[in-house]
Amino acid sequence: MRKIVNYCDYFVLCSGNADRQTRAVADYIEEKLAESGVSPRAREGASKADWVVVDTGDVVVHVFQKRVREFYQLEYLWQDAPQIKWQA
């Protein structure tokens, strides 16, 4: 992302099925960051949890409900950035 925007190196996009799940994913990400000694700069959207953003500075994590991810299509918006597919 650094060649396209000046505020981060990576976007991480992932989806959950419901607000409870998206909130849990964001909580887990923050928990693992804390274990690594990283504190997020900001977290937005946790109250509604249809789109939660965790900003660590170099990495911005977007946790969407599936319908919201399909609506905003960030993959399309940032299509000039190289994509790395990952699956657990």
Gaussian input, Z-matrix of N, CA and C with variables (Angstrom, degrees):
# hf/3-21g

backbone

0 1
 N
 C     1     B1
 C     2     B2     1     A1
 N     3     B3     2     A2     1     D1
 C     4     B4     3     A3     2     D2
 C     5     B5     4     A4     3     D3
 N     6     B6     5     A5     4     D4
 C     7     B7     6     A6     5     D5
 C     8     B8     7     A7     6     D6
 N     9     B9     8     A8     7     D7
 C    10    B10     9     A9     8     D8
 C    11    B11    10    A10     9     D9
 N    12    B12    11    A11    10    D10
 C    13    B13    12    A12    11    D11
 C    14    B14    13    A13    12    D12
 N    15    B15    14    A14    13    D13
 C    16    B16    15    A15    14    D14
 C    17    B17    16    A16    15    D15
 N    18    B18    17    A17    16    D16
 C    19    B19    18    A18    17    D17
 C    20    B20    19    A19    18    D18
 N    21    B21    20    A20    19    D19
 C    22    B22    21    A21    20    D20
 C    23    B23    22    A22    21    D21
 N    24    B24    23    A23    22    D22
 C    25    B25    24    A24    23    D23
 C    26    B26    25    A25    24    D24
 N    27    B27    26    A26    25    D25
 C    28    B28    27    A27    26    D26
 C    29    B29    28    A28    27    D27
 N    30    B30    29    A29    28    D28
 C    31    B31    30    A30    29    D29
 C    32    B32    31    A31    30    D30
 N    33    B33    32    A32    31    D31
 C    34    B34    33    A33    32    D32
 C    35    B35    34    A34    33    D33
 N    36    B36    35    A35    34    D34
 C    37    B37    36    A36    35    D35
 C    38    B38    37    A37    36    D36
 N    39    B39    38    A38    37    D37
 C    40    B40    39    A39    38    D38
 C    41    B41    40    A40    39    D39
 N    42    B42    41    A41    40    D40
 C    43    B43    42    A42    41    D41
 C    44    B44    43    A43    42    D42
 N    45    B45    44    A44    43    D43
 C    46    B46    45    A45    44    D44
 C    47    B47    46    A46    45    D45
 N    48    B48    47    A47    46    D46
 C    49    B49    48    A48    47    D47
 C    50    B50    49    A49    48    D48
 N    51    B51    50    A50    49    D49
 C    52    B52    51    A51    50    D50
 C    53    B53    52    A52    51    D51
 N    54    B54    53    A53    52    D52
 C    55    B55    54    A54    53    D53
 C    56    B56    55    A55    54    D54
 N    57    B57    56    A56    55    D55
 C    58    B58    57    A57    56    D56
 C    59    B59    58    A58    57    D57
 N    60    B60    59    A59    58    D58
 C    61    B61    60    A60    59    D59
 C    62    B62    61    A61    60    D60
 N    63    B63    62    A62    61    D61
 C    64    B64    63    A63    62    D62
 C    65    B65    64    A64    63    D63
 N    66    B66    65    A65    64    D64
 C    67    B67    66    A66    65    D65
 C    68    B68    67    A67    66    D66
 N    69    B69    68    A68    67    D67
 C    70    B70    69    A69    68    D68
 C    71    B71    70    A70    69    D69
 N    72    B72    71    A71    70    D70
 C    73    B73    72    A72    71    D71
 C    74    B74    73    A73    72    D72
 N    75    B75    74    A74    73    D73
 C    76    B76    75    A75    74    D74
 C    77    B77    76    A76    75    D75
 N    78    B78    77    A77    76    D76
 C    79    B79    78    A78    77    D77
 C    80    B80    79    A79    78    D78
 N    81    B81    80    A80    79    D79
 C    82    B82    81    A81    80    D80
 C    83    B83    82    A82    81    D81
 N    84    B84    83    A83    82    D82
 C    85    B85    84    A84    83    D83
 C    86    B86    85    A85    84    D84
 N    87    B87    86    A86    85    D85
 C    88    B88    87    A87    86    D86
 C    89    B89    88    A88    87    D87
 N    90    B90    89    A89    88    D88
 C    91    B91    90    A90    89    D89
 C    92    B92    91    A91    90    D90
 N    93    B93    92    A92    91    D91
 C    94    B94    93    A93    92    D92
 C    95    B95    94    A94    93    D93
 N    96    B96    95    A95    94    D94
 C    97    B97    96    A96    95    D95
 C    98    B98    97    A97    96    D96
 N    99    B99    98    A98    97    D97
 C   100   B100    99    A99    98    D98
 C   101   B101   100   A100    99    D99
 N   102   B102   101   A101   100   D100
 C   103   B103   102   A102   101   D101
 C   104   B104   103   A103   102   D102
 N   105   B105   104   A104   103   D103
 C   106   B106   105   A105   104   D104
 C   107   B107   106   A106   105   D105
 N   108   B108   107   A107   106   D106
 C   109   B109   108   A108   107   D107
 C   110   B110   109   A109   108   D108
 N   111   B111   110   A110   109   D109
 C   112   B112   111   A111   110   D110
 C   113   B113   112   A112   111   D111
 N   114   B114   113   A113   112   D112
 C   115   B115   114   A114   113   D113
 C   116   B116   115   A115   114   D114
 N   117   B117   116   A116   115   D115
 C   118   B118   117   A117   116   D116
 C   119   B119   118   A118   117   D117
 N   120   B120   119   A119   118   D118
 C   121   B121   120   A120   119   D119
 C   122   B122   121   A121   120   D120
 N   123   B123   122   A122   121   D121
 C   124   B124   123   A123   122   D122
 C   125   B125   124   A124   123   D123
 N   126   B126   125   A125   124   D124
 C   127   B127   126   A126   125   D125
 C   128   B128   127   A127   126   D126
 N   129   B129   128   A128   127   D127
 C   130   B130   129   A129   128   D128
 C   131   B131   130   A130   129   D129
 N   132   B132   131   A131   130   D130
 C   133   B133   132   A132   131   D131
 C   134   B134   133   A133   132   D132
 N   135   B135   134   A134   133   D133
 C   136   B136   135   A135   134   D134
 C   137   B137   136   A136   135   D135
 N   138   B138   137   A137   136   D136
 C   139   B139   138   A138   137   D137
 C   140   B140   139   A139   138   D138
 N   141   B141   140   A140   139   D139
 C   142   B142   141   A141   140   D140
 C   143   B143   142   A142   141   D141
 N   144   B144   143   A143   142   D142
 C   145   B145   144   A144   143   D143
 C   146   B146   145   A145   144   D144
 N   147   B147   146   A146   145   D145
 C   148   B148   147   A147   146   D146
 C   149   B149   148   A148   147   D147
 N   150   B150   149   A149   148   D148
 C   151   B151   150   A150   149   D149
 C   152   B152   151   A151   150   D150
 N   153   B153   152   A152   151   D151
 C   154   B154   153   A153   152   D152
 C   155   B155   154   A154   153   D153
 N   156   B156   155   A155   154   D154
 C   157   B157   156   A156   155   D155
 C   158   B158   157   A157   156   D156
 N   159   B159   158   A158   157   D157
 C   160   B160   159   A159   158   D158
 C   161   B161   160   A160   159   D159
 N   162   B162   161   A161   160   D160
 C   163   B163   162   A162   161   D161
 C   164   B164   163   A163   162   D162
 N   165   B165   164   A164   163   D163
 C   166   B166   165   A165   164   D164
 C   167   B167   166   A166   165   D165
 N   168   B168   167   A167   166   D166
 C   169   B169   168   A168   167   D167
 C   170   B170   169   A169   168   D168
 N   171   B171   170   A170   169   D169
 C   172   B172   171   A171   170   D170
 C   173   B173   172   A172   171   D171
 N   174   B174   173   A173   172   D172
 C   175   B175   174   A174   173   D173
 C   176   B176   175   A175   174   D174
 N   177   B177   176   A176   175   D175
 C   178   B178   177   A177   176   D176
 C   179   B179   178   A178   177   D177
 N   180   B180   179   A179   178   D178
 C   181   B181   180   A180   179   D179
 C   182   B182   181   A181   180   D180
 N   183   B183   182   A182   181   D181
 C   184   B184   183   A183   182   D182
 C   185   B185   184   A184   183   D183
 N   186   B186   185   A185   184   D184
 C   187   B187   186   A186   185   D185
 C   188   B188   187   A187   186   D186
 N   189   B189   188   A188   187   D187
 C   190   B190   189   A189   188   D188
 C   191   B191   190   A190   189   D189
 N   192   B192   191   A191   190   D190
 C   193   B193   192   A192   191   D191
 C   194   B194   193   A193   192   D192
 N   195   B195   194   A194   193   D193
 C   196   B196   195   A195   194   D194
 C   197   B197   196   A196   195   D195
 N   198   B198   197   A197   196   D196
 C   199   B199   198   A198   197   D197
 C   200   B200   199   A199   198   D198
 N   201   B201   200   A200   199   D199
 C   202   B202   201   A201   200   D200
 C   203   B203   202   A202   201   D201
 N   204   B204   203   A203   202   D202
 C   205   B205   204   A204   203   D203
 C   206   B206   205   A205   204   D204
 N   207   B207   206   A206   205   D205
 C   208   B208   207   A207   206   D206
 C   209   B209   208   A208   207   D207
 N   210   B210   209   A209   208   D208
 C   211   B211   210   A210   209   D209
 C   212   B212   211   A211   210   D210
 N   213   B213   212   A212   211   D211
 C   214   B214   213   A213   212   D212
 C   215   B215   214   A214   213   D213
 N   216   B216   215   A215   214   D214
 C   217   B217   216   A216   215   D215
 C   218   B218   217   A217   216   D216
 N   219   B219   218   A218   217   D217
 C   220   B220   219   A219   218   D218
 C   221   B221   220   A220   219   D219
 N   222   B222   221   A221   220   D220
 C   223   B223   222   A222   221   D221
 C   224   B224   223   A223   222   D222
 N   225   B225   224   A224   223   D223
 C   226   B226   225   A225   224   D224
 C   227   B227   226   A226   225   D225
 N   228   B228   227   A227   226   D226
 C   229   B229   228   A228   227   D227
 C   230   B230   229   A229   228   D228
 N   231   B231   230   A230   229   D229
 C   232   B232   231   A231   230   D230
 C   233   B233   232   A232   231   D231
 N   234   B234   233   A233   232   D232
 C   235   B235   234   A234   233   D233
 C   236   B236   235   A235   234   D234
 N   237   B237   236   A236   235   D235
 C   238   B238   237   A237   236   D236
 C   239   B239   238   A238   237   D237
 N   240   B240   239   A239   238   D238
 C   241   B241   240   A240   239   D239
 C   242   B242   241   A241   240   D240
 N   243   B243   242   A242   241   D241
 C   244   B244   243   A243   242   D242
 C   245   B245   244   A244   243   D243
 N   246   B246   245   A245   244   D244
 C   247   B247   246   A246   245   D245
 C   248   B248   247   A247   246   D246
 N   249   B249   248   A248   247   D247
 C   250   B250   249   A249   248   D248
 C   251   B251   250   A250   249   D249
 N   252   B252   251   A251   250   D250
 C   253   B253   252   A252   251   D251
 C   254   B254   253   A253   252   D252
 N   255   B255   254   A254   253   D253
 C   256   B256   255   A255   254   D254
 C   257   B257   256   A256   255   D255
 N   258   B258   257   A257   256   D256
 C   259   B259   258   A258   257   D257
 C   260   B260   259   A259   258   D258
 N   261   B261   260   A260   259   D259
 C   262   B262   261   A261   260   D260
 C   263   B263   262   A262   261   D261

   B1=1.4527
   B2=1.5317
   B3=1.3235
   B4=1.4628
   B5=1.5230
   B6=1.3211
   B7=1.4664
   B8=1.5259
   B9=1.3355
   B10=1.4618
   B11=1.5267
   B12=1.3379
   B13=1.4679
   B14=1.5255
   B15=1.3120
   B16=1.4599
   B17=1.5259
   B18=1.3288
   B19=1.4580
   B20=1.5169
   B21=1.3275
   B22=1.4634
   B23=1.5216
   B24=1.3249
   B25=1.4630
   B26=1.5203
   B27=1.3257
   B28=1.4581
   B29=1.5227
   B30=1.3216
   B31=1.4575
   B32=1.5174
   B33=1.3165
   B34=1.4584
   B35=1.5227
   B36=1.3272
   B37=1.4576
   B38=1.5148
   B39=1.3273
   B40=1.4587
   B41=1.5261
   B42=1.3271
   B43=1.4645
   B44=1.5151
   B45=1.3263
   B46=1.4548
   B47=1.5155
   B48=1.3109
   B49=1.4616
   B50=1.5248
   B51=1.3175
   B52=1.4657
   B53=1.5270
   B54=1.3371
   B55=1.4642
   B56=1.5263
   B57=1.3028
   B58=1.4653
   B59=1.5318
   B60=1.3222
   B61=1.4571
   B62=1.5334
   B63=1.3256
   B64=1.4623
   B65=1.5261
   B66=1.3155
   B67=1.4654
   B68=1.5292
   B69=1.3311
   B70=1.4687
   B71=1.5274
   B72=1.3199
   B73=1.4729
   B74=1.5255
   B75=1.3195
   B76=1.4680
   B77=1.5273
   B78=1.3210
   B79=1.4677
   B80=1.5213
   B81=1.3263
   B82=1.4625
   B83=1.5320
   B84=1.3143
   B85=1.4680
   B86=1.5130
   B87=1.3253
   B88=1.4605
   B89=1.5291
   B90=1.3174
   B91=1.4659
   B92=1.5281
   B93=1.3245
   B94=1.4654
   B95=1.5262
   B96=1.3190
   B97=1.4565
   B98=1.5227
   B99=1.3334
   B100=1.4633
   B101=1.5266
   B102=1.3352
   B103=1.4660
   B104=1.5285
   B105=1.3315
   B106=1.4640
   B107=1.5304
   B108=1.3316
   B109=1.4536
   B110=1.5204
   B111=1.3339
   B112=1.4604
   B113=1.5237
   B114=1.3175
   B115=1.4662
   B116=1.5137
   B117=1.3263
   B118=1.4689
   B119=1.5227
   B120=1.3175
   B121=1.4630
   B122=1.5208
   B123=1.3323
   B124=1.4645
   B125=1.5214
   B126=1.3286
   B127=1.4612
   B128=1.5213
   B129=1.3072
   B130=1.4643
   B131=1.5204
   B132=1.3224
   B133=1.4489
   B134=1.5092
   B135=1.3231
   B136=1.4698
   B137=1.5242
   B138=1.3176
   B139=1.4668
   B140=1.5282
   B141=1.3263
   B142=1.4604
   B143=1.5251
   B144=1.3230
   B145=1.4628
   B146=1.5186
   B147=1.3247
   B148=1.4594
   B149=1.5324
   B150=1.3539
   B151=1.4641
   B152=1.5221
   B153=1.3109
   B154=1.4604
   B155=1.5215
   B156=1.3294
   B157=1.4582
   B158=1.5239
   B159=1.3292
   B160=1.4595
   B161=1.5278
   B162=1.3246
   B163=1.4624
   B164=1.5203
   B165=1.3261
   B166=1.4636
   B167=1.5210
   B168=1.3142
   B169=1.4587
   B170=1.5163
   B171=1.3182
   B172=1.4647
   B173=1.5202
   B174=1.3320
   B175=1.4653
   B176=1.5252
   B177=1.3331
   B178=1.4594
   B179=1.5234
   B180=1.3379
   B181=1.4660
   B182=1.5257
   B183=1.3318
   B184=1.4587
   B185=1.5228
   B186=1.3248
   B187=1.4618
   B188=1.5290
   B189=1.3169
   B190=1.4558
   B191=1.5194
   B192=1.3276
   B193=1.4505
   B194=1.5156
   B195=1.3181
   B196=1.4620
   B197=1.5218
   B198=1.3259
   B199=1.4719
   B200=1.5249
   B201=1.3227
   B202=1.4606
   B203=1.5291
   B204=1.3321
   B205=1.4662
   B206=1.5254
   B207=1.3110
   B208=1.4666
   B209=1.5257
   B210=1.3202
   B211=1.4621
   B212=1.5364
   B213=1.3318
   B214=1.4606
   B215=1.5233
   B216=1.3041
   B217=1.4630
   B218=1.5323
   B219=1.3179
   B220=1.4612
   B221=1.5249
   B222=1.3294
   B223=1.4657
   B224=1.5315
   B225=1.3225
   B226=1.4571
   B227=1.5310
   B228=1.3242
   B229=1.4588
   B230=1.5276
   B231=1.3302
   B232=1.4554
   B233=1.5246
   B234=1.3154
   B235=1.4580
   B236=1.5260
   B237=1.3276
   B238=1.4613
   B239=1.5290
   B240=1.3142
   B241=1.4661
   B242=1.5285
   B243=1.3197
   B244=1.4689
   B245=1.5224
   B246=1.3198
   B247=1.4622
   B248=1.5252
   B249=1.3218
   B250=1.4565
   B251=1.5085
   B252=1.3084
   B253=1.4781
   B254=1.5201
   B255=1.3170
   B256=1.4589
   B257=1.5064
   B258=1.3041
   B259=1.4606
   B260=1.5190
   B261=1.3197
   B262=1.4706
   B263=1.5029
   A1=111.41
   A2=117.79
   A3=120.45
   A4=112.39
   A5=118.07
   A6=120.05
   A7=111.87
   A8=116.56
   A9=120.95
   A10=111.66
   A11=116.45
   A12=121.39
   A13=108.82
   A14=116.91
   A15=119.97
   A16=113.69
   A17=118.35
   A18=119.06
   A19=115.03
   A20=119.51
   A21=119.28
   A22=110.26
   A23=115.34
   A24=121.44
   A25=111.71
   A26=116.37
   A27=120.61
   A28=111.55
   A29=115.10
   A30=123.71
   A31=106.02
   A32=116.82
   A33=121.77
   A34=105.77
   A35=116.71
   A36=122.45
   A37=108.32
   A38=116.43
   A39=120.51
   A40=109.15
   A41=114.87
   A42=119.94
   A43=111.99
   A44=114.30
   A45=122.74
   A46=108.47
   A47=116.01
   A48=120.43
   A49=114.21
   A50=117.92
   A51=121.74
   A52=108.96
   A53=116.52
   A54=120.34
   A55=112.24
   A56=117.12
   A57=120.58
   A58=110.81
   A59=116.72
   A60=120.34
   A61=111.53
   A62=118.10
   A63=119.27
   A64=110.86
   A65=116.67
   A66=120.85
   A67=110.19
   A68=117.36
   A69=121.48
   A70=111.10
   A71=117.15
   A72=120.29
   A73=109.78
   A74=117.24
   A75=120.93
   A76=110.99
   A77=117.84
   A78=121.59
   A79=110.85
   A80=116.42
   A81=121.43
   A82=110.47
   A83=116.29
   A84=119.98
   A85=110.12
   A86=116.79
   A87=119.99
   A88=111.89
   A89=116.91
   A90=121.46
   A91=110.35
   A92=116.91
   A93=121.07
   A94=111.31
   A95=117.59
   A96=120.36
   A97=110.55
   A98=117.15
   A99=121.70
   A100=110.62
   A101=117.37
   A102=121.06
   A103=111.22
   A104=116.27
   A105=121.62
   A106=112.23
   A107=116.32
   A108=120.74
   A109=114.21
   A110=117.84
   A111=122.07
   A112=108.84
   A113=115.55
   A114=120.91
   A115=108.91
   A116=117.72
   A117=119.29
   A118=110.80
   A119=115.91
   A120=120.92
   A121=110.59
   A122=115.06
   A123=119.73
   A124=110.19
   A125=113.67
   A126=121.77
   A127=106.09
   A128=115.69
   A129=120.63
   A130=109.99
   A131=116.07
   A132=121.66
   A133=116.43
   A134=118.35
   A135=120.74
   A136=112.54
   A137=118.19
   A138=119.01
   A139=111.97
   A140=116.92
   A141=120.60
   A142=111.10
   A143=116.50
   A144=125.52
   A145=114.82
   A146=117.60
   A147=117.11
   A148=109.93
   A149=115.46
   A150=121.95
   A151=106.52
   A152=117.47
   A153=122.34
   A154=107.83
   A155=116.13
   A156=121.74
   A157=108.48
   A158=115.81
   A159=122.35
   A160=106.44
   A161=116.27
   A162=122.51
   A163=109.61
   A164=116.44
   A165=120.60
   A166=111.97
   A167=116.78
   A168=120.83
   A169=110.07
   A170=116.91
   A171=120.85
   A172=112.38
   A173=116.43
   A174=121.78
   A175=108.61
   A176=115.49
   A177=121.02
   A178=106.88
   A179=115.40
   A180=121.63
   A181=109.04
   A182=115.52
   A183=122.59
   A184=107.56
   A185=116.47
   A186=121.36
   A187=106.58
   A188=115.91
   A189=122.58
   A190=111.84
   A191=116.31
   A192=119.64
   A193=105.12
   A194=117.43
   A195=121.04
   A196=113.14
   A197=117.47
   A198=120.06
   A199=111.09
   A200=117.58
   A201=121.60
   A202=110.02
   A203=116.10
   A204=119.46
   A205=110.73
   A206=116.88
   A207=120.62
   A208=111.17
   A209=117.13
   A210=120.85
   A211=111.81
   A212=117.30
   A213=120.86
   A214=113.64
   A215=118.80
   A216=123.64
   A217=113.56
   A218=116.64
   A219=119.60
   A220=112.31
   A221=116.48
   A222=119.13
   A223=110.15
   A224=117.26
   A225=121.40
   A226=110.50
   A227=116.75
   A228=121.16
   A229=111.08
   A230=116.80
   A231=122.47
   A232=111.34
   A233=117.60
   A234=121.46
   A235=113.99
   A236=118.67
   A237=120.90
   A238=112.49
   A239=116.92
   A240=120.72
   A241=109.83
   A242=117.58
   A243=119.12
   A244=109.96
   A245=116.69
   A246=121.01
   A247=109.98
   A248=114.91
   A249=121.95
   A250=106.31
   A251=117.10
   A252=121.02
   A253=108.11
   A254=115.94
   A255=121.21
   A256=108.41
   A257=115.92
   A258=120.02
   A259=108.17
   A260=115.98
   A261=120.20
   A262=111.09
   D1=-24.59
   D2=-173.72
   D3=-58.70
   D4=-29.78
   D5=178.80
   D6=-75.78
   D7=-14.11
   D8=-176.83
   D9=-107.61
   D10=-39.00
   D11=179.30
   D12=-127.13
   D13=161.26
   D14=-177.24
   D15=-104.35
   D16=11.71
   D17=-174.61
   D18=-117.50
   D19=-2.98
   D20=176.17
   D21=-162.51
   D22=161.86
   D23=176.97
   D24=-93.94
   D25=-32.55
   D26=-175.74
   D27=-139.14
   D28=146.06
   D29=163.61
   D30=-108.78
   D31=136.00
   D32=171.06
   D33=-114.01
   D34=124.41
   D35=-179.96
   D36=-116.02
   D37=126.35
   D38=176.68
   D39=-145.76
   D40=166.31
   D41=-173.74
   D42=-130.25
   D43=151.28
   D44=170.66
   D45=-126.17
   D46=168.58
   D47=-177.03
   D48=-89.07
   D49=-21.36
   D50=-176.05
   D51=-153.50
   D52=167.59
   D53=-178.14
   D54=-57.65
   D55=-40.27
   D56=179.86
   D57=-61.61
   D58=-40.04
   D59=-178.99
   D60=-72.31
   D61=-41.78
   D62=178.65
   D63=-63.84
   D64=-39.60
   D65=177.20
   D66=-63.92
   D67=-41.67
   D68=179.56
   D69=-64.67
   D70=-39.88
   D71=177.99
   D72=-63.24
   D73=-46.42
   D74=178.88
   D75=-62.45
   D76=-40.92
   D77=177.12
   D78=-61.00
   D79=-43.36
   D80=-179.40
   D81=-64.25
   D82=-41.72
   D83=177.90
   D84=-60.35
   D85=-45.61
   D86=179.42
   D87=-65.11
   D88=-37.17
   D89=177.55
   D90=-61.40
   D91=-46.80
   D92=-179.55
   D93=-68.16
   D94=-36.26
   D95=174.98
   D96=-61.44
   D97=-44.82
   D98=179.77
   D99=-60.65
   D100=-40.41
   D101=177.84
   D102=-62.16
   D103=-27.11
   D104=179.14
   D105=-92.55
   D106=1.96
   D107=179.14
   D108=81.56
   D109=18.89
   D110=-179.49
   D111=-107.35
   D112=128.66
   D113=176.10
   D114=-107.34
   D115=126.69
   D116=177.02
   D117=-62.10
   D118=145.01
   D119=175.11
   D120=-73.30
   D121=-35.57
   D122=-177.27
   D123=-156.32
   D124=155.65
   D125=172.58
   D126=-140.59
   D127=128.02
   D128=-177.80
   D129=-130.43
   D130=148.81
   D131=172.29
   D132=88.31
   D133=4.31
   D134=-175.35
   D135=-68.43
   D136=-28.38
   D137=-177.40
   D138=-67.20
   D139=-43.76
   D140=177.98
   D141=-87.80
   D142=-37.32
   D143=173.11
   D144=63.02
   D145=28.21
   D146=169.86
   D147=-89.57
   D148=-20.33
   D149=174.66
   D150=-152.01
   D151=107.59
   D152=179.69
   D153=-107.42
   D154=131.91
   D155=178.60
   D156=-115.49
   D157=128.19
   D158=174.32
   D159=-116.81
   D160=116.77
   D161=-175.65
   D162=-107.94
   D163=116.00
   D164=178.27
   D165=-101.91
   D166=0.68
   D167=-176.17
   D168=103.80
   D169=-74.73
   D170=179.79
   D171=-78.49
   D172=-27.06
   D173=-178.32
   D174=-126.41
   D175=131.15
   D176=175.18
   D177=-115.87
   D178=119.66
   D179=-177.80
   D180=-101.36
   D181=128.35
   D182=177.03
   D183=-113.00
   D184=118.60
   D185=177.60
   D186=-112.49
   D187=111.55
   D188=-174.52
   D189=-107.64
   D190=153.66
   D191=156.60
   D192=-74.79
   D193=147.54
   D194=-172.94
   D195=-54.92
   D196=-43.16
   D197=-177.73
   D198=-64.93
   D199=-34.71
   D200=-179.94
   D201=-72.78
   D202=-39.72
   D203=177.28
   D204=-62.46
   D205=-42.10
   D206=178.26
   D207=-64.49
   D208=-36.13
   D209=-179.39
   D210=-68.06
   D211=-48.74
   D212=-174.97
   D213=-81.93
   D214=-26.75
   D215=175.09
   D216=47.30
   D217=55.61
   D218=179.65
   D219=-60.58
   D220=-30.35
   D221=176.98
   D222=-58.23
   D223=-39.27
   D224=178.74
   D225=-72.96
   D226=-42.24
   D227=-178.91
   D228=-59.51
   D229=-38.68
   D230=-178.72
   D231=-107.31
   D232=35.49
   D233=-175.11
   D234=-64.13
   D235=-18.14
   D236=177.86
   D237=-75.98
   D238=-14.77
   D239=178.28
   D240=-81.49
   D241=142.84
   D242=175.58
   D243=-62.74
   D244=140.76
   D245=179.90
   D246=-108.88
   D247=140.10
   D248=174.92
   D249=-119.22
   D250=112.57
   D251=179.20
   D252=-81.98
   D253=136.21
   D254=178.83
   D255=-140.30
   D256=140.05
   D257=178.49
   D258=-140.75
   D259=136.03
   D260=-179.20
   D261=-74.66

